[in-house]
Amino acid sequence: MTQRATKRPETFQKPAHWTDAPPPQPQAPAKQQDPDGLSPTRYGDWVQKGIAIDF
């Protein structure tokens, strides 16, 4: 079995777009009012041509 490298080669240079900063924390999505009433994505039904379908 081949040994896995645990260090980068000494000739490795980090690309300019790499950063050592931690990733930003996710933010909660903004609450939005549904103008048509109950959201089909929340309740699992879609209405097509007057027929509610589940998929």
Sequence and secondary structure as in RCSB ss.txt:
>XXXX:A:sequence
MTQRATKRPETFQKPAHWTDAPPPQPQAPAKQQDPDGLSPTRYGDWVQKGIAIDF
>XXXX:A:secstr
      S  TT    TT   S             TTSS HHHHT EEETTEEE  
